[in-house]
Amino acid sequence: MTDQVVHSAVQPFSARAALPWAVGLVVYAVLLVAGPRLLGDPDSYSHIEVGRWIIAHGTLPASDPFSFSMHGAPWITFEWLSEVIYAGIYALAGWPGVVALAAAAIALAFGLFTSFLLRELSPTLTLLMVIAAIVLLAPHMLARPHVLVLPLMVTWAAALVRCMDRRGPPPYWALPLLVLWANLHGSVVLALGLIGPAVLEALLREERAQWPRVLLRWLPFVALAVAASCLTPHGPEPLLMPLTTLGLGSALAWIGEWRPQDFSHVSGFELLLLAGIFALSRGVTLPVVRALVVIGLLHFALAQIRNADLLAMLAPLYLAAPLGRTFGGPAEDGATVSPRGLNWVGLGLSIAISGVALARDVRPAPAITPEAAVAQANLAKAGPVLNDYSFGGYLIFAGIPTFIDGRGELYGGPFINRYNRALALIDLDDFLKLLDQYNIGATLLAPRTPAVAMLDRLPGWQRVYSDDVAVVHKRRDTPQR
């Protein structure tokens, strides 16, 4: 009997099981090679500094400690756990460690994604889905908190889709994922929203007389999911963060990742959208709930560039079973591998790749790092600095109070609109008022900012430093007459 149990435990399985490992390792290796690409967002700087602040003070901030324009204003960090993790990794391994962590999270998400798709699809169709998801997600593969929740998002969504496909009970085992998600990133409300399609499909499969039974089956799960999402230092407040961000209104148009999709030139998003329309024209039929989910995800992706992530990683999970029924589901192949051997090989390759990556000298993109300008112009002692939006993260990291940075929920729509209109010289008078209202002592702006040319002409200001990254102006001690 014992021999039979041991034999069963090491029974070889289909080589299809190696595909998730292969996808994850390839994605991990490619991201490590493209390391600086993951450090191309200024918020990577600020998230690390917020994490260091939390570690140093042993508490979470309740008001803004990093800017001078909003200093002391109410503010919570709803991504505190991610920031502490990033800060800890940075302290241990510097920027290479930050890159390795973000790359590992993305690779794990794609490995899980591949594994879940293989339950319903052939390896060929699975790889096509994976490639499409990589193309959509690529612009947002950055060392920021959102990538740390990608494996959780994929696992949570796959658990709910599995219930829909198999008409199974609610996945209570997945509830702890929500506690982690809620403390890593402010998008946990998405997890709650994904319960809706599972409940709706369960209802539509039953006669109306059975609807109370279905609702009673799901109600405890929904209640526990909401409770799990509120287990944060701030209680349920992080659930409202997406609404706060969307409340910025027209100010979102000034922030690249929150702009609508741009179809003025051919992009990967457009090509995949057209390919999807073509595929549906070939006779793919979707259940009504799945169609509504995909339409909703597509709407979000069209409305804001960053939401292409959701379309990339969630839509294929909801499409997998219908596509499998149309094009044929998974088919076993003849080759087999040992599960224990596969795990050891995968782990060994991961460690080897990580070792090589940690030995590299990786730094954030120069375009968001005005290090030379800050040092040469001695901006730490220049008084209040009016900074470019893309330099806010670095200034926080360098310990210099910012005028503005990536925390849109802190500054609000009117402030962001005023800032951008002033620096674009859309409202010249207000730009001059802004300099005096905040007693600006120096400016740190990107060379192509319209306000730079104006500052060159103002008698009370002088250019003290410039390079390809930043231009610094300071007030003259004695205004010229």
PEMOQUI-V451441 format. One record per backbone hydrogen bond with DSSP energy under -0.5 kcal/mol. CO is the residue of the C=O (numbers start at 1). NH is the residue of the N-H. If there is no record, write none. Layout:
BEGIN
co: (CO | CO)
nh: (NH | NH)
END
This chain:
BEGIN
co: (1 | 2 | 3 | 4 | 5 | 6 | 8 | 13 | 14 | 15 | 16 | 16 | 17 | 18 | 19 | 20 | 21 | 22 | 23 | 24 | 25 | 26 | 27 | 28 | 29 | 30 | 32 | 34 | 34 | 35 | 35 | 36 | 37 | 38 | 39 | 41 | 42 | 42 | 43 | 44 | 45 | 46 | 47 | 48 | 49 | 50 | 51 | 52 | 53 | 54 | 54 | 62 | 64 | 66 | 70 | 73 | 76 | 77 | 79 | 80 | 81 | 82 | 83 | 84 | 85 | 86 | 87 | 88 | 89 | 90 | 93 | 94 | 95 | 96 | 97 | 98 | 99 | 100 | 101 | 102 | 103 | 104 | 105 | 106 | 107 | 108 | 109 | 110 | 111 | 112 | 113 | 114 | 116 | 117 | 117 | 122 | 123 | 124 | 125 | 126 | 127 | 128 | 129 | 130 | 131 | 132 | 133 | 134 | 137 | 138 | 140 | 142 | 144 | 144 | 145 | 145 | 146 | 147 | 149 | 150 | 151 | 152 | 153 | 154 | 155 | 156 | 157 | 158 | 159 | 160 | 161 | 162 | 163 | 163 | 170 | 171 | 172 | 174 | 174 | 175 | 175 | 176 | 177 | 178 | 179 | 180 | 180 | 181 | 181 | 183 | 183 | 185 | 187 | 187 | 188 | 188 | 189 | 190 | 192 | 192 | 193 | 193 | 194 | 195 | 196 | 197 | 198 | 199 | 200 | 201 | 203 | 207 | 208 | 210 | 211 | 212 | 213 | 214 | 215 | 216 | 218 | 219 | 220 | 221 | 222 | 223 | 224 | 225 | 226 | 227 | 228 | 230 | 232 | 234 | 235 | 236 | 237 | 238 | 240 | 241 | 242 | 243 | 245 | 246 | 248 | 249 | 250 | 251 | 252 | 254 | 255 | 256 | 257 | 259 | 261 | 267 | 268 | 269 | 270 | 271 | 272 | 273 | 274 | 275 | 276 | 277 | 279 | 279 | 280 | 287 | 288 | 289 | 290 | 291 | 292 | 293 | 294 | 295 | 296 | 297 | 298 | 299 | 300 | 302 | 304 | 305 | 306 | 307 | 307 | 308 | 309 | 310 | 310 | 311 | 314 | 314 | 315 | 316 | 317 | 319 | 320 | 321 | 322 | 323 | 324 | 328 | 335 | 337 | 338 | 339 | 340 | 341 | 342 | 343 | 344 | 345 | 346 | 347 | 348 | 349 | 350 | 351 | 352 | 353 | 354 | 355 | 357 | 360 | 365 | 366 | 369 | 370 | 371 | 372 | 373 | 374 | 375 | 378 | 379 | 384 | 384 | 384 | 385 | 386 | 388 | 388 | 389 | 391 | 392 | 393 | 394 | 395 | 395 | 396 | 399 | 402 | 402 | 406 | 407 | 407 | 408 | 411 | 412 | 413 | 414 | 415 | 416 | 417 | 418 | 419 | 420 | 421 | 421 | 422 | 423 | 425 | 427 | 428 | 429 | 430 | 431 | 432 | 433 | 434 | 435 | 436 | 441 | 442 | 443 | 444 | 445 | 446 | 449 | 449 | 450 | 450 | 451 | 452 | 453 | 454 | 454 | 458 | 459 | 460 | 462 | 465 | 470 | 471 | 472 | 472 | 473 | 474)
nh: (5 | 6 | 7 | 8 | 9 | 10 | 11 | 337 | 17 | 18 | 19 | 20 | 21 | 22 | 23 | 24 | 25 | 26 | 27 | 28 | 29 | 30 | 31 | 32 | 33 | 34 | 35 | 37 | 38 | 38 | 39 | 39 | 40 | 143 | 365 | 44 | 45 | 46 | 47 | 48 | 49 | 50 | 51 | 52 | 53 | 54 | 55 | 56 | 57 | 58 | 59 | 75 | 72 | 402 | 73 | 64 | 78 | 80 | 83 | 84 | 85 | 86 | 87 | 88 | 89 | 90 | 91 | 92 | 93 | 94 | 97 | 98 | 99 | 100 | 101 | 102 | 103 | 104 | 105 | 106 | 107 | 108 | 109 | 110 | 111 | 112 | 113 | 114 | 115 | 116 | 117 | 118 | 119 | 120 | 121 | 126 | 127 | 128 | 129 | 130 | 131 | 132 | 133 | 134 | 135 | 136 | 137 | 138 | 140 | 141 | 142 | 144 | 147 | 148 | 148 | 149 | 149 | 150 | 153 | 154 | 155 | 156 | 157 | 158 | 159 | 160 | 161 | 162 | 163 | 164 | 165 | 166 | 167 | 168 | 172 | 174 | 175 | 177 | 178 | 178 | 179 | 180 | 181 | 182 | 183 | 183 | 184 | 184 | 185 | 81 | 82 | 188 | 190 | 191 | 191 | 192 | 193 | 194 | 195 | 196 | 196 | 197 | 198 | 199 | 200 | 201 | 202 | 203 | 204 | 205 | 206 | 210 | 211 | 214 | 215 | 216 | 217 | 218 | 219 | 220 | 222 | 223 | 224 | 225 | 226 | 227 | 228 | 229 | 230 | 230 | 231 | 232 | 235 | 237 | 238 | 239 | 240 | 241 | 244 | 245 | 246 | 247 | 248 | 249 | 251 | 252 | 253 | 254 | 255 | 256 | 258 | 259 | 306 | 305 | 263 | 271 | 272 | 273 | 274 | 275 | 276 | 277 | 278 | 279 | 280 | 281 | 282 | 284 | 283 | 291 | 292 | 293 | 294 | 295 | 296 | 297 | 298 | 299 | 300 | 301 | 302 | 303 | 304 | 261 | 307 | 308 | 309 | 310 | 311 | 312 | 313 | 314 | 315 | 315 | 317 | 318 | 319 | 320 | 321 | 323 | 324 | 325 | 326 | 327 | 328 | 122 | 15 | 13 | 342 | 343 | 344 | 345 | 346 | 347 | 348 | 349 | 350 | 351 | 352 | 353 | 354 | 355 | 356 | 357 | 358 | 359 | 360 | 362 | 368 | 369 | 371 | 374 | 375 | 376 | 377 | 379 | 378 | 381 | 382 | 386 | 441 | 442 | 387 | 444 | 391 | 392 | 392 | 395 | 396 | 397 | 398 | 399 | 400 | 399 | 401 | 68 | 69 | 408 | 410 | 411 | 412 | 415 | 416 | 417 | 418 | 419 | 420 | 421 | 422 | 423 | 424 | 426 | 427 | 425 | 451 | 428 | 431 | 432 | 433 | 434 | 435 | 436 | 437 | 438 | 440 | 439 | 475 | 386 | 473 | 388 | 471 | 449 | 452 | 453 | 453 | 454 | 455 | 456 | 457 | 457 | 458 | 461 | 480 | 476 | 474 | 472 | 467 | 445 | 464 | 465 | 443 | 462)
END
